[in-house]
Amino acid sequence: MRVNVKLLGWMREFLGDGIAHFDEQDFDLADDQTLGQLVNKLGFRTETQFMAMHNGDRVLDSVLDTTPLHDGDQVVFVPPLKGG
């Protein structure tokens, strides 16, 4: 299956080893992948806090590993907001 991934803000700085920096990219994944597995593949879970959006809906951290991905899905990763 093919999933579109967008990275907002500085999320690209936290990509895992071997993954080139990108702002938006399509990924070919196995049919049984979950959002949590994608997070692990990109390296975010161990590197920084983030918010995940799946087809426009926020996904809580507690359900990342049980959120299935499907062909044509769009995933957006947002860094934590900081203000002053």
Secondary structure by P-SEA (a helix, b strand, c coil): cbbbbbbcccccccccccccccccbbbbbcccccaaaaaaaacccccccbbbbccccccccccccccccccbbbbbbbcccccc
